[in-house]
């Protein structure tokens, strides 16, 4: 599909050929040629072998509050991150959020940092918000996680939302259970081992 320069006004858009791709947006002409629709390009799903890094490891002794960075902590099978109030088993044993999601909030004017959205693991370089449920991740040399939930409802009276004015965790945070335990620390590699779409272990 040919790529054309970005139009400067709608009249230029209407003169484009059907389905011309402009950056990440598809402009589609109707059969009458008079109406335009904008289709956002779907996100690229991560595949086995893609990697990111742990930017921060954070815990809190209470739920619904920001977490503080601890540098490293131990993840326990079917439990979660030692010392964290959310480590209660179930399907939301550990939470992950992309550093890039936090950066978007900073760019919008929020004074936030890793842990402020109550995520346990802040990951940079990997779009964790696009990881399907069932994706397996290897963290560092020992830990293995399985994604169990994408996003969550933000409860009424959320201290995080009150503090920063918005909470990105319900939209872009993900949750996982611990399949193999071990210590996780800042700088550890985070590698996609398996994606439910069919990509399998790259080892």
C-alpha positions, -999 to +999 in steps of 0.1 A: +000+000+000+015+034-010+024+059+017+015+095+010+024+127+029+000+139+057-027+161+043-030+197+056-068+199+054-098+176+049-102+186+012-068+170+006-079+139+025-110+135+003-088+135-028-067+106-016-071+072-032-092+047-011-075+031+019-044+052+017-022+046+048-010+078+066+013+069+094-007+048+119-042+057+106-062+042+077-084+068+059-113+050+041-135+065+015-172+056+014-187+044-018-201+079-024-167+094-019-181+121+004-177+106+039-145+096+056-139+072+084-108+069+105-096+034+115-068+032+140-041+007+132-044-022+156-015-027+181+013-051+172+011-081+195+043-091+212+058-124+200+080-150+217+116-138+221+107-101+226+124-086+257+122-057+281+138-050+314+126-045+350+127-008+357+114-009+392+102-034+419+076-020+443+056-031+473+032-017+498+018-029+531-017-017+523-040-020+493-052+010+473-021+031+479+011+039+460+039+014+463+075+022+472+105+009+453+126-018+470+151-027+443+145-064+446+121-089+461+112-125+460+082-138+440+066-169+455+046-195+436+008-191+439+013-162+462+030-131+448+057-106+458+069-111+494+061-081+516+033-068+494-003-064+505-016-078+472+003-111+476-027-133+484-027-159+457-056-160+432-052-148+397-038-113+406-007-123+424+016-097+408+009-066+388+029-052+358+029-018+341+050-005+312+073+024+320+060+039+288+025+040+303+038+061+332+058+083+307+025+092+290+010+103+322+041+124+330+039+140+295+003+149+303+014+168+333+010+142+361+038+141+387+041+104+390+069+078+392+072+040+391+051+024+419+026+053+420+000+033+401+004+004+426+022-019+402+047-044+415+069-046+384+075-016+362+087-029+328+105-009+301+109-018+265+080-043+264+043-034+257+029-055+285-006-039+280-008-059+247+002-093+262-028-117+259-040-137+288-020-169+290+013-153+278+043-167+297+072-145+307+106-153+321+120-127+345+157-128+353+173-162+357+146-179+378+111-164+377+083-174+353+050-157+352+017-162+334-005-133+324-040-138+339-058-105+336-057-073+315-067-042+334-091-039+364-119-018+378-107+012+397-124+011+430-143+041+445-121+063+466-089+051+449-060+069+465-040+067+434-066+084+412-071+111+439-034+117+440-026+120+403-060+127+388-061+096+367-051+059+371-036+042+340-036+008+357-072-001+349-065+004+312-029-007+307-019-027+338-017-065+336-018-092+363+000-125+365+004-156+386+038-169+397+047-203+380+083-204+391+096-185+420+128-166+426+142-131+432+134-103+408+155-071+407+159-039+388+177-045+355+165-081+351+155-091+316+118-098+309+114-122+280+082-134+263+084-172+263+050-181+249+020-163+234-014-180+231-016-172+194+008-199+187+043-186+194+062-210+215+093-211+236+122-195+218+148-213+238 
